[in-house]
Amino acid sequence: MIGEYTCPFYHNSGKVCGKTCMRPEGCSYHWKAKIRTPCIECCKPTGSTSGHCPLHIRGYYVVQYYNRLRIWSYFCGPENGKESALD
């Protein structure tokens, strides 16, 4: 049945698409659109796998970098005859 569903896709302006469609996922333009989740810190919609928007992603990568340094210093630290990366 044509027009059984309405498209639930949100535009960047915050308005719902609302077109009639045959799929519950959305209309012909939006049914393959990337699913967006709210940013962990500011609740803006983002398609990032980390869950952070471009404004807050820097802090996520800094934490990942320090975690890599800690792991490296744990396995290759001074007790193994190498210098620590955190010193």
Secondary structure, 3 states (H helix, E strand, C coil): CCCCEECCCECCCCCECCCEECCCCCCCCCCCCCCCEECCCCCCEECCCCCCCCCCHHHHHHHHHHHHHHHHHHHHCHHHCCCCCCC
